[in-house]
């Protein structure tokens, strides 16, 4: 989908609170909330959530529901620890994963057929001109997640349906240049999760299945398929010039790996193996030169884990139970240095699909897709959070 096609669809922005981003930053956004767990209704199904660097603004994508509800991007402001919906922006397509560029000025949103680039300042101000660029993969590409590489110079997108990681020059995309798309990196079946190394050089991508892989067991005895997948390692320096030759490494990553997050130093990648009800720890240096010994740890978690985040020596995982009866979802908290240690379990809403940690390391942000809520957990009161009604 080209920019011209996007221009024919208005990006409707409704300002629900008369406060701009500058005003939010002045508020005590990191002040602890009254309760250890806050759950905010969003009026839709949240796919992903990310936080601004200061944690004062939370960006959430709401996935479209056919003709019933369009895709939206929300901004929630945090004041005195409580999130409030400040901006709602409608988007064409099927909104999925989100990514902020390193400067915090651009918000990329996967939309199924491509990626929308939004100016954060204009979006926060409620401007109708927030959509500054749109790049198109293919109408049925299944663009599900996005990330910025090379310190914001590259945009990468996971296309579930085409077995490809699309690569774009951000400056050219903003200039609406026809050659903004550099090309695609061929990977395995159903690429989904993306994580970029701290130096912006390496991209780690999960693929749910490799060609010729035998079936794994169905998740939790359900009828849904599951197969051995992999963690792909992509050299973004090569991707910027010749994407077809950018695949640099591959590690077997259990059954149906779907998301990946990196330690702060980039030395370890943590992968949710949804079909194994497990999290794997992968040494990133070995992924390039000793892949047979790259997996250095494994932890059993809850049912069908999806979202994952790493912060402060902990690994946070959303146990979606998406193939079960819709009950018993939870968050697992693991010791990043020793996955064999027992996990702490915290209740979650229905189908917790993504998880993030604010930059100060104090708050967990969970998008509950099935419940239509954004859940904030005060990590300083994790013991209280796990004792909330319904906690295991």
Backbone torsions as a table, in degrees:
resi	resn	phi	psi	omega
1	UNK	NA	122.1	-178.5
2	UNK	-86.4	172.9	-178.7
3	UNK	-62.5	-33.9	179.8
4	UNK	-61.4	-40.3	178.6
5	UNK	-65.0	-36.6	179.1
6	UNK	-68.5	-34.7	-178.1
7	UNK	-64.2	-21.8	-179.1
8	UNK	-77.2	-9.7	179.3
9	UNK	-115.0	117.4	-177.1
10	UNK	-69.4	142.8	172.0
11	UNK	-93.9	98.4	-177.5
12	UNK	-79.8	125.3	-179.9
13	UNK	-119.6	122.9	177.7
14	UNK	-113.7	118.1	-179.9
15	UNK	-84.8	115.8	-176.5
16	UNK	-96.8	-9.6	175.7
17	UNK	-142.6	137.2	-175.8
18	UNK	-86.0	62.0	176.5
19	UNK	-140.6	128.5	178.3
20	UNK	-86.5	171.8	-176.5
21	UNK	-61.8	-33.4	179.9
22	UNK	-64.2	-39.6	178.8
23	UNK	-65.9	-37.6	180.0
24	UNK	-62.6	-42.0	-175.9
25	UNK	-62.0	-25.5	-179.0
26	UNK	-80.1	-18.3	-179.3
27	UNK	-76.6	164.0	178.3
28	UNK	-81.5	71.1	-171.9
29	UNK	-70.6	-23.3	-180.0
30	UNK	-96.4	5.3	175.7
31	UNK	-62.4	133.2	-179.5
32	UNK	-58.2	138.6	176.8
33	UNK	-71.6	168.7	-178.6
34	UNK	-64.3	-34.2	-179.0
35	UNK	-113.6	153.4	179.1
36	UNK	-67.8	-22.5	178.1
37	UNK	-129.3	125.9	176.7
38	UNK	-118.0	130.4	179.1
39	UNK	-123.4	119.8	-174.0
40	UNK	-111.3	121.3	176.3
41	UNK	-66.4	140.5	-175.2
42	UNK	-114.4	-12.0	-179.1
43	UNK	76.2	26.5	179.4
44	UNK	-179.9	-175.9	-177.0
45	UNK	-100.3	104.8	-177.6
46	UNK	-74.8	128.2	177.6
47	UNK	-89.7	-43.2	-176.2
48	UNK	-149.8	159.9	176.4
49	UNK	-144.3	138.6	174.6
50	UNK	-134.3	157.0	-178.5
51	UNK	-113.3	148.4	172.1
52	UNK	-64.7	164.8	-176.5
53	UNK	-57.7	-36.4	-179.8
54	UNK	-87.5	-4.6	178.5
55	UNK	77.0	3.0	-177.4
56	UNK	-79.0	-25.2	-179.5
57	UNK	-121.4	135.5	177.5
58	UNK	-115.7	128.8	-179.5
59	UNK	-107.3	130.5	-175.2
60	UNK	-132.6	136.3	173.9
61	UNK	-100.1	133.7	174.4
62	UNK	-109.5	121.3	-176.8
63	UNK	-76.5	140.4	179.5
64	UNK	-62.8	152.1	176.2
65	UNK	-121.9	77.6	-179.7
66	UNK	53.7	-130.4	179.0
67	UNK	-87.9	-8.0	-175.1
68	UNK	-74.7	-38.9	-172.7
69	UNK	-149.3	128.8	178.6
70	UNK	-77.4	166.2	172.7
71	UNK	-69.2	148.6	178.3
72	UNK	-142.4	156.6	166.6
73	UNK	-118.6	130.1	179.5
74	UNK	-111.5	149.2	164.6
75	UNK	-115.6	126.3	173.6
76	UNK	-109.5	131.3	175.3
77	UNK	-93.6	148.5	177.4
78	UNK	-112.8	119.7	177.4
79	UNK	-131.7	125.4	-175.8
80	UNK	54.9	35.0	176.3
81	UNK	81.5	-6.4	-175.9
82	UNK	-103.3	127.9	179.1
83	UNK	-82.6	139.4	177.3
84	UNK	-134.6	136.0	178.4
85	UNK	-70.1	122.1	-177.6
86	UNK	-108.6	-34.1	-176.6
87	UNK	-140.4	137.9	171.4
88	UNK	-123.4	128.0	179.1
89	UNK	-127.4	123.1	177.9
90	UNK	-79.6	143.2	177.1
91	UNK	-130.6	145.7	170.8
92	UNK	-72.7	161.9	178.0
93	UNK	88.3	-163.4	-175.4
94	UNK	-120.2	93.0	-172.6
95	UNK	-61.2	133.7	179.7
96	UNK	-129.3	-118.8	-175.5
97	UNK	-68.9	156.6	-178.6
98	UNK	-124.5	154.2	171.3
99	UNK	-153.2	136.3	171.7
100	UNK	-96.3	139.2	175.7
101	UNK	-71.1	162.9	-175.3
102	UNK	-55.7	-29.2	179.7
103	UNK	-82.5	-9.7	-178.9
104	UNK	73.2	19.4	-177.3
105	UNK	-101.4	-23.5	-179.0
106	UNK	-118.6	137.3	173.2
107	UNK	-114.4	119.1	177.1
108	UNK	-97.3	135.6	-179.0
109	UNK	-128.5	120.5	173.7
110	UNK	-69.8	137.0	-173.3
111	UNK	-128.7	21.2	-179.7
112	UNK	87.5	-59.1	178.9
113	UNK	-96.2	-2.7	-178.4
114	UNK	173.9	-148.1	-177.4
115	UNK	-138.4	135.2	172.5
116	UNK	-99.5	135.7	175.5
117	UNK	-109.8	120.7	-177.0
118	UNK	-113.4	138.8	174.0
119	UNK	-78.4	117.1	-174.2
120	UNK	-62.1	-43.0	-179.2
121	UNK	-61.9	-45.1	179.4
122	UNK	-67.5	-37.7	178.4
123	UNK	-64.3	-44.3	-179.8
124	UNK	-64.3	-31.5	179.5
125	UNK	-80.7	-4.2	179.4
126	UNK	81.4	17.1	-178.1
127	UNK	-74.1	142.8	178.7
128	UNK	-76.6	-6.3	-179.0
129	UNK	-101.9	26.6	-177.3
130	UNK	-68.2	-29.1	178.7
131	UNK	-76.6	106.2	-175.4
132	UNK	-100.6	-15.4	176.8
133	UNK	-165.2	155.7	174.0
134	UNK	-145.3	133.2	178.5
135	UNK	-118.9	144.7	-174.9
136	UNK	-116.4	132.1	173.3
137	UNK	-87.6	-75.5	175.2
138	UNK	-160.7	153.3	-176.2
139	UNK	-53.9	-35.4	-178.2
140	UNK	-114.0	29.5	-177.4
141	UNK	-67.2	-27.3	-176.6
142	UNK	73.2	38.9	178.1
143	UNK	-61.1	114.3	-169.4
144	UNK	-115.3	-31.9	-179.1
145	UNK	-141.9	154.9	-176.8
146	UNK	-136.4	159.5	175.6
147	UNK	-157.3	156.6	174.6
148	UNK	-104.0	136.3	177.0
149	UNK	-122.9	173.6	179.3
150	UNK	49.5	47.8	177.7
151	UNK	56.5	38.8	175.5
152	UNK	92.3	-0.6	-179.3
153	UNK	-78.9	-28.9	-179.3
154	UNK	-113.2	148.3	171.4
155	UNK	-118.8	129.9	178.2
156	UNK	-121.2	146.4	-176.4
157	UNK	-137.4	132.2	178.0
158	UNK	-87.5	118.3	179.1
159	UNK	-103.4	103.0	-175.7
160	UNK	-58.8	-37.6	-170.4
161	UNK	-89.9	-11.2	-176.0
162	UNK	-117.2	5.0	178.5
163	UNK	56.5	41.4	-172.9
164	UNK	-138.2	145.8	166.8
165	UNK	-106.2	108.2	178.7
166	UNK	-73.3	143.7	-177.2
167	UNK	-125.6	129.0	-177.2
168	UNK	-129.7	146.5	170.2
169	UNK	-85.1	115.9	-173.8
170	UNK	-64.0	-44.3	-179.3
171	UNK	-60.1	-42.0	179.0
172	UNK	-68.8	-35.9	177.7
173	UNK	-63.1	-41.7	179.2
174	UNK	-67.6	-27.2	177.5
175	UNK	-87.9	1.7	179.7
176	UNK	60.6	33.2	179.9
177	UNK	-74.2	143.7	-178.4
178	UNK	-67.3	-26.0	-178.6
179	UNK	-98.5	26.6	179.0
180	UNK	-63.3	-33.6	177.4
181	UNK	-79.8	116.1	-179.5
182	UNK	-77.6	-36.5	179.7
183	UNK	156.2	-163.2	-179.0
184	UNK	-132.0	143.6	176.1
185	UNK	-94.7	117.6	178.5
186	UNK	-71.6	129.5	-179.2
187	UNK	-134.3	-163.5	-179.5
188	UNK	-78.6	-167.9	-175.9
189	UNK	-79.2	132.9	175.9
190	UNK	59.7	62.2	170.8
191	UNK	-64.0	141.7	-175.8
192	UNK	-141.0	-65.3	-175.5
193	UNK	-81.7	142.5	179.4
194	UNK	-132.9	140.6	172.8
195	UNK	-147.9	135.7	-178.1
196	UNK	-108.3	138.1	179.8
197	UNK	-61.8	155.4	-177.7
198	UNK	-56.0	-30.4	179.6
199	UNK	-87.2	1.4	177.5
200	UNK	77.0	6.5	-173.7
201	UNK	-87.8	-38.0	-171.8
202	UNK	-114.9	140.8	174.9
203	UNK	-113.8	132.4	176.1
204	UNK	-112.0	125.6	-175.1
205	UNK	-131.2	133.1	174.6
206	UNK	-86.2	142.4	169.8
207	UNK	-126.6	134.1	-172.1
208	UNK	-71.7	-22.7	-176.3
209	UNK	-157.2	146.3	173.4
210	UNK	-106.5	149.3	178.8
211	UNK	-55.1	133.2	177.0
212	UNK	82.0	3.1	-179.4
213	UNK	-71.5	137.2	173.9
214	UNK	-72.2	158.9	-180.0
215	UNK	-69.0	145.2	168.5
216	UNK	-90.5	179.4	174.8
217	UNK	-69.0	148.6	174.4
218	UNK	-63.1	142.5	179.8
219	UNK	-58.6	122.7	175.3
220	UNK	52.3	35.9	175.8
221	UNK	74.4	8.5	179.6
222	UNK	-82.9	172.2	-175.7
223	UNK	-84.2	-7.8	-176.9
224	UNK	-67.8	143.1	-177.5
225	UNK	-70.9	155.9	174.1
226	UNK	-153.3	140.7	-177.3
227	UNK	-146.1	158.5	177.4
228	UNK	-62.5	132.0	178.9
229	UNK	-120.0	-161.3	-173.9
230	UNK	-151.9	162.5	168.3
231	UNK	-106.3	117.5	-179.1
232	UNK	-94.4	141.9	177.7
233	UNK	-114.0	123.3	-174.4
234	UNK	-119.4	129.9	177.7
235	UNK	-82.9	108.5	-175.1
236	UNK	-72.9	-23.5	173.9
237	UNK	-64.0	-41.8	177.2
238	UNK	-72.3	-36.8	-179.5
239	UNK	-61.9	-30.5	179.9
240	UNK	-69.2	-17.7	-177.5
241	UNK	-118.0	-42.5	-175.7
242	UNK	-145.6	79.7	-175.3
243	UNK	-55.6	-31.6	-178.4
244	UNK	-63.6	-18.8	-178.8
245	UNK	-113.4	18.3	-171.6
246	UNK	-91.5	-11.0	179.9
247	UNK	-70.9	118.0	-172.0
248	UNK	-109.3	-18.9	-177.9
249	UNK	-166.9	165.7	-178.3
250	UNK	-156.2	136.5	179.6
251	UNK	-130.4	132.0	173.2
252	UNK	-61.5	133.3	-170.7
253	UNK	-132.9	42.1	174.9
254	UNK	77.0	-162.9	-175.8
255	UNK	-93.2	123.3	177.6
256	UNK	51.2	59.8	173.8
257	UNK	-67.9	132.6	-172.4
258	UNK	-125.7	-22.4	179.3
259	UNK	-142.7	158.9	-179.9
260	UNK	-145.4	143.0	175.3
261	UNK	-139.8	150.5	-175.7
262	UNK	-108.6	150.2	169.6
263	UNK	-65.5	163.8	-175.5
264	UNK	-59.4	-32.3	179.9
265	UNK	-91.1	-1.6	178.8
266	UNK	76.1	5.3	-176.1
267	UNK	-77.3	-24.2	-177.6
268	UNK	-130.3	133.8	173.2
269	UNK	-106.2	132.7	178.3
270	UNK	-109.1	128.1	-171.6
271	UNK	-123.1	133.6	172.7
272	UNK	-87.5	116.2	175.0
273	UNK	-94.5	91.7	-171.4
274	UNK	-59.0	-39.6	-178.2
275	UNK	-74.1	-14.6	178.7
276	UNK	-102.4	-3.0	-172.3
277	UNK	51.9	48.7	-172.1
278	UNK	-147.5	163.5	171.8
279	UNK	-119.7	134.6	177.9
280	UNK	-110.4	145.0	172.1
281	UNK	-107.5	128.7	-175.6
282	UNK	-124.1	127.3	173.6
283	UNK	-73.5	120.0	-173.9
284	UNK	-70.4	-31.6	178.2
285	UNK	-68.1	-37.4	178.3
286	UNK	-71.1	-24.1	177.6
287	UNK	-61.2	-24.0	180.0
288	UNK	-91.9	-32.9	-171.2
289	UNK	-128.9	-9.3	-178.8
290	UNK	-151.5	59.3	-170.0
291	UNK	-65.0	-22.4	178.3
292	UNK	-65.6	-23.1	-179.5
293	UNK	-118.0	20.7	-175.9
294	UNK	-75.8	-32.7	179.9
295	UNK	-78.1	117.5	-173.8
296	UNK	-113.6	-1.4	179.5
297	UNK	-167.5	155.7	178.6
298	UNK	-149.7	138.2	177.5
299	UNK	-131.0	131.8	171.9
300	UNK	-78.0	134.1	179.4
301	UNK	-124.7	-148.7	-179.7
302	UNK	-84.0	-163.9	-174.1
303	UNK	-77.9	127.3	173.5
304	UNK	51.2	63.3	179.3
305	UNK	-65.1	142.4	180.0
306	UNK	-126.5	-78.3	-174.6
307	UNK	-68.9	149.0	179.8
308	UNK	-151.5	142.8	177.9
309	UNK	-146.6	152.2	-179.0
310	UNK	-127.5	130.7	179.0
311	UNK	-164.3	139.2	172.9
312	UNK	57.7	34.8	178.6
313	UNK	78.7	9.2	179.5
314	UNK	-121.3	152.5	173.6
315	UNK	-115.7	126.2	-177.6
316	UNK	-109.9	130.7	-172.4
317	UNK	-131.6	137.1	174.1
318	UNK	-96.8	121.6	177.1
319	UNK	-94.4	99.4	-165.8
320	UNK	-77.4	-28.4	-173.4
321	UNK	47.6	37.0	-172.7
322	UNK	-68.7	-16.6	179.2
323	UNK	-102.7	2.1	-178.7
324	UNK	-95.7	-151.8	-175.5
325	UNK	-87.8	6.9	178.6
326	UNK	85.0	16.8	179.8
327	UNK	-128.3	164.5	173.6
328	UNK	78.0	17.3	177.7
329	UNK	-68.9	151.4	-176.6
330	UNK	-156.8	173.0	171.1
331	UNK	-113.8	134.5	174.8
332	UNK	-105.4	136.6	176.6
333	UNK	-114.9	117.5	-175.3
334	UNK	-113.8	155.9	172.9
335	UNK	-81.7	116.5	-175.5
336	UNK	-62.6	-31.7	-177.5
337	UNK	-80.1	-20.3	-177.3
338	UNK	-149.0	90.6	-177.7
339	UNK	-66.4	-13.3	-179.5
340	UNK	-75.8	-15.6	179.0
341	UNK	-69.4	144.0	-177.9
342	UNK	-56.6	140.3	-179.5
343	UNK	-83.0	149.7	169.3
344	UNK	-88.8	136.8	-178.1
345	UNK	-114.2	133.4	180.0
346	UNK	-125.7	137.2	179.1
347	UNK	-63.2	148.5	176.5
348	UNK	-131.7	171.3	174.2
349	UNK	-77.0	-170.8	-179.0
350	UNK	-74.5	133.7	179.4
351	UNK	47.6	67.0	173.2
352	UNK	-67.4	114.5	-168.4
353	UNK	-99.8	-29.7	-180.0
354	UNK	-142.9	158.4	178.1
355	UNK	-144.0	143.6	176.9
356	UNK	-144.5	161.8	177.0
357	UNK	-120.9	134.3	178.2
358	UNK	-63.6	156.9	-173.6
359	UNK	-58.1	-27.7	179.3
360	UNK	-82.5	-2.8	177.8
361	UNK	74.6	13.7	-173.2
362	UNK	-99.3	-21.7	-170.9
363	UNK	-133.2	135.2	175.0
364	UNK	-95.2	133.9	-178.2
365	UNK	-118.2	118.1	-173.7
366	UNK	-122.3	128.8	175.6
367	UNK	-95.0	109.5	179.1
368	UNK	-91.5	96.0	-173.4
369	UNK	-61.1	-46.1	-177.2
370	UNK	-72.3	-32.4	-179.2
371	UNK	-85.1	-18.7	-176.6
372	UNK	69.6	36.3	-176.1
373	UNK	-133.7	159.1	170.0
374	UNK	-108.8	125.3	-175.7
375	UNK	-109.9	126.0	176.2
376	UNK	-111.1	129.8	179.9
377	UNK	-118.6	125.0	177.1
378	UNK	-78.0	110.4	-174.4
379	UNK	-69.4	-20.3	175.9
380	UNK	-71.6	-19.1	179.6
381	UNK	-119.4	39.6	-177.7
382	UNK	-61.5	-36.9	178.6
383	UNK	-61.6	-36.6	177.4
384	UNK	-72.2	-37.5	-179.1
385	UNK	-62.2	-39.0	-177.8
386	UNK	-73.1	-15.0	178.1
387	UNK	-96.5	8.1	177.1
388	UNK	-63.9	158.1	179.1
389	UNK	-51.3	132.0	179.6
390	UNK	92.6	-4.5	-179.2
391	UNK	-68.5	141.1	178.5
392	UNK	-70.2	NA	NA
